Amino acid sequence: MEFWLSFNNGKEKLQLPVPPPSFEIKRGKQVEVVTLQNIGEVAMLGKGKLATVTISSFFPAQAYPFVQYRRFPKPYNCVKLIEKWQSQNKPIRLIITDTPINIAATIQNFEYGERDGTGDVYYTLELLEYRFLSVKPIKTSSSGGNKKNSNTKNNRPSHRTPPRTYVVKAGDTLIELAIRFYGDSSKWRLIAQKNGIKDPRKLPVGKKLVI
C-alpha cells in the first residue's frame, strides 16, 4: 500500500516514505431534527457532508529498512512542500493504492515536530474533501435581429401552468403536504420557502399556500 500526495494536476508529487500504520476516513450526513405538533421529532435527511481524512507517520532522516523507496526527500523538504501546498488556494489529491481512495482535498491542519533526536520529523495531516463546482453559463439572446420578430415573441400568449394553491386545514403539516403534492417529504423546505414560512411548526389554519 502506497500513500501519494499530488498537487496541480500531478505536476508535483510526494510519496510518503514511511506509510502510516493506519488512517481514518470520516463521512457523515446532514440531518436536521424538526419537531412537529402532531408527529413529534422528525429527522430530515440532507446531502452528505465532506469527508475528513487523518493520517500520521514520520519523514525519516535515514534509510530505515521499512522505508518504501530509495532517494527519499529530506524530512524538512517534505515539510516545506506540504506547507507550500497548504498556502495555495488549490486542492491536493490523496491516493492510497490497493484501495478505492482517490480524492481531492484541502489541507486543514498540518502538525509536525521532532521527538527522539534522530532527525526524523513526525507529523499529522488532516485533510478535508474538496468538491469541484461546475457553473453552467446562462444563454442570452442576441441584441441584434428583427425587432418585429422580437415583439411578436413577447406578445405570444403564455402557456405557463399557474401555481397550485392549497388552504391549510386543521392538523396539516408541511411534511404531510410535501408527501401529498410532491411524493417527497424533504420538499417541505420548498413549500416553506415559497410561502415565507420561517417556523414549520406554526402553520395557521386557513392560510393559502402556493405549492
N, C-alpha and C positions, 0 to 999 in steps of 0.2 A: 504493500500500500504506500503510495507516494502522495505528499501534500504539496500542491503547487499554488502559488500566488502570481497573478499576472496583472499587468496594467497597460492601458492604452491599446486595446485590441491585441495583446500579446507581444507588443514591442519590447516590453520589459518583463522579465520573469524571475521568479525565485522559487527554487525547490527547497523546502525546509530540510536542512541536512540531517537533523535528528527528528523523525516523525513523532508527533505527540503520542503518548501511550493511550490516550483516549480523546474523544471530542464529544461535544454536546450540541445538538440542534434542537431548538425550541420553536414549535409552531403553535399558534393559538387562533382563536376565532372571536370576532367581536360579538358580544352578547349584551343586549340591553334588557333589563328586567323592568316590566311595566305592571303596575297594579291596577286592575280593572274592577269596577264596583261589583259586578255580578259574577265574576270569574275568579278573582284573586290575582296572584302573581303569574305573569306570562313571560316566558323568555322569547325575545325577538332576536332571531339569528341574523347576523350581518355577514360581511365578507371576511376572508381570512386575514389575520394580522401578518405583518412582516416577520419572517423567520430570523432568529438570532443564533449565532454560532460562536462558541467559545473554544479556543484551543490553547494549550500551554505546552511549552517544551523549552529547549535552550539552543543557542547558537554556539557550537563548540569552538574552542580556541586551539584544539589539537586533534589529530586524526585518531579518534577512538575506533575500535573495531566495529561498532554498531552504526557509525556514520554511513549514510546510504551512498555517497559518491565521493570521488576524489576531487581535489582542487575546489573545495567549497569556499565560499567567501568568508572573510574575517568577520567575527561577531559584530563589530560596530559598523562595518559596511552594510550588513543586513539591517541593522537598526536605522542607519541613515536612509536606506532605500525605502523602508516601510514608513518612516516619518515623512519622507518626500511625498509618497503616495497619499498619506493622510492629509497633507496640506493642500492637495489639489481638489478641485471641485468635480472630480470624476470618480466613478466606482472602480473597484478592482474586481477580479474574478477569483473565486476559490474552486479548485478542482481537487477531488480526492479520488485517486484511481481505485479500481476494484469496487467502487460504489457509484450510485447514480448522482452523486453530489457534484454539481457544476452550476454555481450560482454567482450572479453579480452581487456585490455587497459594498457597503461603505465601512470604513474603519471607525468604529465608535470609540473604542478605548485601546490603547497600546501601552502596557506596563512592562518595564524591563529593569534588570539590575544584576549585579554580581553577588555571589554567595560565599564561595569557599576559597578564593584566592587563586583559582586555576585560570582565570581569564574568560571562562565560559559566561555567557550572558543569558540568563533565564528570562523568559517573557511570557506574558498572557495577552492574547489577541482576541478582542471582542468585535465581532462583525454583525452588521445589520443588513438584511436582504435589501437589494435595490430593485425597484420596479421601473422599467422604462415606460414612459408615457408617449403615446403617439397621438398627435392632434391632426385631425383631418381638415384640410383647407376648405373655406367656405366659398362656394361658387357664386360669383356675382355676374349679373347680366351686363353686356357691353353698353357703354353710354351712347354709342352711335346707333345707326339703323333708322328705320322708317318710324316717324312719330305716330303716324296713323295706326300702324300695327300695334304700337305700344298702348295707345289709347283704347284700341279695340280689346286688347287683352285685359286691361284694367276694368273695362265695362262688362266683362262677361259675368254672368251670374255665379255666385259662389255655390259650390257643391259640398262644402264642408258640413259634416254632421254636427248639429248643435249638441252641446254637452248635456249629459244626463243629469237630472236632479233628483233628490230624494229628501223627503221630510222626515226628520228624526222622530221616532216613536219611543215610548217608554221601554226601557230595557235594552235598547240598541247600544252596541259598542262599535268602535272603529274597526276592530279586528273582525267582528262578525260581518260588517258591511264590506270589508275588503274581500273576505271569502265569498260573499254573495255575488258581488259585481265583478271581481277580478279572478276569483278562484285561487287567491294567494294572500295569506294572512299578513305577509310583510308589506303589502300595498297600503296598510293603514296610514303609513307616513305620507304617502302621496295624497290621500284624501285630506289628511290634516293640513298639508302644505297648501293644497288648492283652496281650502276654506279658512285659512288663517287660524287654525286651532292650535293653541300653544300647550294646553293641558288636555291630553286624550281622555283623562278621567272625567272631565267636565264636558258632557255632550248634552246641551239643552234640548229638551223635547220641543218639537215644532220648528227647529232650525232647518232651513233649506240648505242642503249640501249639494255642491257640484261634484259629480262623480267622474 
